Amino acid sequence: TDTDTDIKEIYKEKKNTSKKFIPPTLPEVIKYFFENGYSIEVGKRAYQGYSEANWHDSKGNKVQNWKQKMVHVWFKDEHRETNQPNKKPITMKDIENGELERNPTI
């Protein structure tokens, strides 16, 4: 019937307009960890792990929302940033200027 056809067309249109996942860059992930008070080193590890797995999780499922995945998997108390006396403090400017990529020991 026409109603069934209309419903199928609407479903197809909705399915085709779903957002395609665009992987974040390393600076985006680092910035997200930093802004939320988590270790930049852990952010780098998270990024490398998902990047190497082509943005699939440990169960083989495609990551749909990287921020949500970071919160649920990586934002743990043990990953909170703590002040380390011999380490230069990192600023948002360092992250935005790509300083962490040029000097990974920061």
Secondary structure, 3 states (H helix, E strand, C coil): CHHHHHHHHHHHHHHHCCCCCCCCCHHHHHHHHHHCCECHHHHHHHHHHHHHCCCECCCCCECCCHHHHHHHHHCCHHHECCCCCCCCCCCHHHHHCCHHHHCCCC
